[in-house]
Amino acid sequence: MPVIPDLPWTSGRDADGPGVVLFTELRLRRFRDVPAFMATSLAILRQVSRSPGARSALLRAQPLARSFATVSWWDDEAAMRAFARTDPHRGAMRRWAPRLSSFGNRPLPSAGRMPTVDEAVAAAGAPTA
């Protein structure tokens, strides 16, 4: 059970086609990095909300477990890749990579709707925090 409620964002526009769903899980090595990582995560969630082709995103933060997970739904892979190559996301991944104990992202089949974090974890076969 997350300590912080999942933070959702939805574009509010109709989505055409199944799109691309990506599940990402990150775990920090040190507890003292959690506040700054949370701030970075919120900035990236705001970036998603302004990114062309973004349909929805969820952020699950479990600070006491040093665990963060995101699920994002995109119009297509090109929109998702353009987002990933743009700051603040690009710079954050470079800056935080050495401080992560684990990182993984997995594309998920799209059912034409945004999955919950729990559904994404189950679909990805990912361990829960």
C-alpha angles and dihedrals in degrees: 000000000000118000091214117048114250109271110224133192125186127184094223092222127112113264120223116211131352097295125191125298121200127190118199128184124189130181124192123222095218132042091217089067093060099090094050092043090051090053090049090049092053091050090052091048087055089049090054090053090058097041120110111244096021113134104173142341137191128197120199115190121189100179097179089054091044086233131137129178133184134190117194131182120205137183090239144339092268091061091048093050093047089055092048091052093051129085136280087033096045094048093043093055091051093045097045101038095090091050096054122097089195139005131179139159127189131187111231131203110264119229092189093268139074112268121220119247089255091053090048092050090050093046092048093047087231124160116250122235 
